[in-house]
Amino acid sequence: AMQARDFGAKGIGLCRTEHMFFDPERILAVREMIIAESVERRREAIMKLLPFQRDDFKGILSAMSPHPVTIRLLDPPLHEFMTLTDDQKDELATELNISIEKLENRIRGLEELNPMLGHRGCRLGIAYPEITEMQARAIFEATVKLTQEGVEVFPEVMIPLISTAAEFRHQEAIIRQIAKDVTKETGTKFSYLVGTMIEIPRACLTADEVAETAEFFSFGTNDLTQTTFGFSRDDIGGFLPTYLENQILPHDPFQSLDQTGVGQLVEMGVKKGRLVRPDLKVGICGEHGGDPDSIDFCHRTGLDYVSCSPFRVPIARLAAAQAVLRNK
């Protein structure tokens, strides 16, 4: 967020919260939560992260003030937290006071054949609602602290990887309840939005249902490309050179948006969403947010913003200005 501010980006800072969990103290709390056998133990473990997350969000919201910040809730598969050497297994088993056998059984239970289509995104929050509760509370308590200090902040909470409106409503209900609780506890009112990341074709097809309650869409075009083509971003390198050489594909679809296929889904999602909610805020985030051709498509499709990595911000700003002039 601070890098984006320094580059002069205005309007959106996108915070991917999984990056905040990969340090020893925090990852231990996540592992405790994963191993826990009761809701009470899971809640106790995950709430150890609350003060860390509150400080994280306070720093990010403050750095981006007075601009809104879109905060994506925890997204990666749980197995990513449980990749351990034998020594680390021994250490963790001792720390959690469980047997190595029990730990290894739990780790095996997390294994997925296709984890990027497995237990991740909003599915984590539905299976473990205490994760959503903790992150929502951290966001809103940070918002209150800054509001009380006179800092203008505006969080936008983004629920990842939904495919149905029911998934969104489940997570939204938790977030809005926590917002009410924090407001009541602190006596401080604040503004916020709850929206979603559109990464699954079904979410585009049913965007009108999602928009009944979602206040903004952010198209996660990296995963939307994966799920539309059936390509794995991690494995496409094995055949992409051949596809490009034989003109099976005109370009790498993970670098420049496939406007006729994936783009059609984006257009559909925008149109159906705004039929229900005319003021729906819509953007994209991912590699495509820094690609000039993709930015031109986003402008023509009526998106409000693109989000990209900080080093691409100057190119994105120039490409956005050119798109406006080109399509005037």
C-alpha positions in Angstrom: 0.0 0.0 0.0 2.8 2.4 0.8 4.5 1.6 -2.5 1.3 2.2 -4.3 0.8 5.6 -2.5 4.4 6.6 -3.4 3.8 5.8 -7.1 0.8 8.2 -7.0 -1.9 5.5 -7.4 -5.3 6.9 -6.4 -8.5 5.2 -5.5 -7.6 1.6 -4.7 -5.0 -0.3 -2.7 -5.5 -4.0 -2.9 -4.4 -5.9 0.2 -3.9 -9.7 -0.2 -4.0 -10.9 3.4 -2.3 -14.3 2.9 1.1 -12.5 2.7 0.7 -11.4 6.3 0.6 -14.9 7.7 4.0 -16.3 6.7 6.1 -15.5 9.8 6.9 -18.0 12.5 4.6 -16.7 15.3 1.6 -16.3 13.0 2.0 -19.5 11.1 2.2 -21.4 14.4 -1.2 -19.9 15.3 -2.7 -21.0 11.9 -1.2 -24.5 12.4 -2.8 -24.7 15.9 -6.1 -23.8 14.3 -5.8 -26.4 11.6 -4.9 -29.2 14.1 -7.5 -28.2 16.7 -10.3 -30.7 17.1 -12.9 -28.4 18.6 -14.4 -25.1 17.6 -13.3 -23.6 20.9 -9.7 -24.6 20.3 -9.8 -23.3 16.7 -11.2 -20.0 17.8 -8.6 -19.6 20.6 -5.8 -20.3 18.1 -7.0 -18.0 15.4 -7.7 -15.2 17.7 -4.0 -15.1 18.6 -3.6 -13.4 15.2 -6.1 -10.6 15.9 -3.6 -8.0 17.4 -1.2 -8.7 14.5 -3.8 -8.3 11.9 -5.2 -5.2 13.5 -1.8 -3.6 13.4 -1.4 -4.7 9.8 -4.6 -3.2 8.7 -4.1 0.0 10.7 -0.8 0.6 8.9 -2.2 -0.1 5.4 -5.4 2.0 5.9 -3.3 4.8 7.3 -0.8 4.7 4.4 -3.6 4.9 1.9 -5.7 7.5 3.6 -8.0 9.1 2.4 -8.3 6.5 -0.4 -10.4 3.3 0.0 -8.5 0.0 0.4 -9.8 -3.3 -0.9 -8.8 -6.0 1.6 -9.2 -9.6 0.3 -9.8 -12.2 3.0 -7.6 -15.2 3.4 -7.5 -17.2 0.2 -4.8 -20.0 0.0 -5.3 -23.7 0.6 -4.6 -24.8 4.1 -2.0 -27.3 3.0 0.3 -24.4 2.2 0.6 -23.8 6.0 1.5 -27.4 6.7 4.5 -28.1 4.4 6.9 -29.4 7.1 10.3 -31.1 7.3 10.6 -34.0 9.8 12.3 -31.7 12.3 9.5 -29.2 12.0 7.0 -31.9 12.5 8.7 -33.0 15.7 8.9 -29.4 16.9 5.2 -28.6 16.1 4.0 -31.9 17.7 5.9 -30.9 20.9 4.6 -27.4 20.8 1.0 -28.5 20.4 1.4 -31.5 22.7 0.2 -34.1 20.2 1.7 -37.2 18.7 3.6 -37.3 15.5 1.1 -39.8 14.2 -1.8 -37.6 14.8 0.0 -34.6 13.2 0.9 -36.6 10.1 -2.7 -37.9 9.8 -4.0 -34.4 9.9 -1.5 -33.3 7.2 -2.5 -36.1 5.0 -6.1 -35.2 5.4 -5.3 -31.7 4.0 -3.8 -33.1 0.8 -5.8 -32.2 -2.4 -5.3 -33.4 -5.9 -6.1 -30.0 -7.3 -5.7 -27.5 -4.4 -6.3 -24.4 -6.5 -9.8 -25.7 -7.0 -10.1 -27.1 -3.6 -10.4 -25.9 0.0 -9.5 -22.2 -0.5 -11.1 -18.8 -0.9 -14.5 -18.3 0.7 -14.6 -22.1 1.3 -12.1 -21.6 4.1 -14.3 -19.0 5.8 -17.4 -21.2 5.4 -15.6 -24.2 6.9 -13.9 -22.1 9.5 -16.0 -19.0 10.1 -13.7 -17.9 13.0 -11.1 -17.0 10.3 -13.6 -14.5 8.7 -14.6 -13.3 12.2 -11.0 -12.6 13.2 -10.1 -10.8 10.0 -13.3 -8.7 9.9 -12.8 -7.7 13.5 -9.2 -6.8 12.8 -10.2 -4.6 9.9 -13.0 -2.8 11.7 -11.0 -2.3 15.0 -8.2 -0.8 12.9 -10.8 1.4 11.2 -12.2 2.6 14.5 -8.7 3.4 15.9 -7.8 5.5 12.9 -11.2 7.2 12.8 -10.8 8.1 16.5 -7.4 9.6 15.6 -9.0 11.7 12.9 -7.6 9.7 10.0 -10.0 9.3 7.1 -10.2 5.6 6.1 -12.6 3.5 4.0 -12.1 -0.3 4.0 -13.7 -2.5 1.3 -13.9 -6.1 2.5 -13.6 -8.6 -0.4 -14.8 -12.2 -0.2 -12.7 -14.4 -2.6 -13.5 -17.2 -5.0 -17.3 -17.3 -4.7 -19.3 -19.3 -7.3 -22.8 -18.8 -5.8 -24.7 -16.0 -4.2 -25.3 -18.2 -1.2 -21.5 -18.4 -0.5 -21.3 -14.6 -0.6 -24.3 -14.1 1.7 -22.9 -16.6 4.3 -19.6 -14.7 4.6 -21.3 -11.2 4.3 -23.5 -12.0 7.3 -20.5 -12.7 9.5 -18.7 -9.5 8.3 -21.7 -7.3 8.9 -22.4 -8.7 12.3 -18.8 -8.1 13.4 -19.1 -4.5 12.1 -22.2 -4.0 14.2 -20.5 -5.5 17.3 -17.4 -3.3 16.9 -19.6 -0.2 16.4 -21.5 -1.1 19.6 -18.4 -1.9 21.6 -16.5 1.3 20.6 -19.4 3.8 20.1 -17.7 4.8 16.8 -19.5 4.6 13.5 -17.6 4.0 10.3 -18.3 3.3 6.6 -17.3 0.2 4.7 -18.3 -1.9 1.7 -18.6 -5.7 1.3 -17.9 -7.1 -2.1 -16.4 -10.1 -3.8 -13.7 -11.3 -6.2 -15.2 -12.8 -9.3 -12.9 -15.7 -10.3 -15.2 -18.5 -11.3 -17.3 -18.5 -14.6 -20.5 -19.4 -12.6 -20.2 -16.2 -10.6 -20.1 -14.2 -13.9 -23.2 -16.1 -15.2 -25.1 -15.4 -12.0 -23.7 -11.9 -11.3 -27.2 -10.4 -11.0 -27.9 -12.7 -8.0 -24.6 -11.8 -6.4 -25.1 -8.1 -6.9 -28.3 -8.2 -4.9 -26.1 -8.0 -1.8 -22.5 -7.4 -3.1 -21.5 -3.7 -3.2 -18.5 -4.2 -5.5 -17.0 -6.7 -7.9 -13.3 -7.2 -8.5 -12.6 -9.6 -11.3 -9.7 -11.9 -10.4 -8.7 -12.4 -14.0 -5.7 -14.7 -13.1 -8.0 -17.4 -11.7 -10.9 -16.5 -14.1 -8.5 -17.3 -16.9 -7.5 -20.6 -15.3 -11.1 -21.7 -14.7 -12.3 -20.6 -18.2 -9.5 -22.2 -20.2 -8.9 -25.1 -17.9 -5.2 -24.0 -18.0 -3.0 -24.1 -14.9 -1.0 -20.9 -14.6 1.7 -23.0 -12.9 1.9 -25.7 -15.6 1.1 -23.8 -18.8 4.8 -23.3 -19.5 5.0 -27.0 -20.6 3.0 -26.3 -23.8 2.6 -22.5 -24.1 5.7 -22.1 -26.4 4.2 -24.7 -28.8 0.8 -23.0 -28.7 2.4 -19.6 -29.5 4.6 -21.0 -32.2 1.7 -22.7 -34.0 -0.6 -19.7 -33.3 -3.0 -21.8 -31.3 -3.0 -18.9 -29.0 -2.1 -15.3 -30.1 -0.5 -14.5 -26.7 0.0 -15.8 -23.2 -3.6 -15.4 -21.7 -2.1 -14.9 -18.2 -0.2 -11.8 -19.4 -2.8 -10.2 -21.7 -6.5 -10.8 -21.2 -8.3 -13.2 -23.6 -10.9 -10.6 -24.6 -13.1 -12.9 -26.7 -13.5 -15.7 -24.1 -12.6 -14.5 -20.6 -13.5 -11.0 -21.6 -16.9 -12.0 -22.6 -17.5 -13.4 -19.1 -16.2 -10.1 -17.6 -18.6 -8.1 -19.8 -21.5 -10.4 -18.8 -20.6 -10.0 -15.1 -20.5 -6.2 -15.4 -23.8 -6.0 -17.3 -25.7 -8.4 -15.1 -24.4 -6.9 -11.9 -25.2 -3.3 -12.9 -28.7 -4.3 -14.0 -29.4 -5.1 -10.3 -27.1 -2.4 -8.8 -26.4 0.5 -11.2 -23.8 2.0 -8.9 -21.9 -1.3 -8.6 -18.1 -0.5 -8.3 -16.2 -2.8 -10.7 -12.5 -3.4 -11.4 -10.0 -6.1 -12.0 -6.9 -7.2 -10.1 -4.1 -9.5 -11.3 -1.4 -9.5 -13.9 -3.8 -8.1 -16.5 -4.2 -4.9 -14.5 -0.8 -3.7 -15.8 -1.2 -4.8 -19.4 -2.1 -1.9 -21.8 -4.3 -4.0 -24.1 -6.2 -5.4 -21.1 -6.6 -1.9 -19.6 -8.1 -0.7 -22.9 -10.6 -3.5 -22.8 -11.5 -2.6 -19.2 -12.1 1.0 -20.1 -14.4 -0.1 -23.0 -16.2 -2.5 -20.7 -17.0 0.2 -18.2 -14.8 -0.9 -15.3 -14.0 1.7 -12.7 -10.4 0.8 -12.0 -7.6 -1.7 -12.5 -5.3 -3.0 -9.7 -1.8 -4.0 -10.5 1.6 -4.6 -8.7 3.3 -1.3 -7.7 6.1 -1.4 -10.3 3.4 -1.5 -13.1 1.5 1.5 -11.7 3.2 4.1 -14.0 2.5 2.0 -17.1 -1.1 1.4 -16.0 -1.8 5.1 -15.5 -0.4 5.9 -18.9 -2.3 3.1 -20.6 -5.5 4.2 -18.9 -5.1 7.8 -20.1 -4.4 6.5 -23.7 -7.5 4.2 -23.5 -9.7 7.3 -22.6 -8.4 9.3 -25.5 -8.5 6.3 -28.0 -12.1 5.5 -27.2 -13.5 9.0 -26.8 
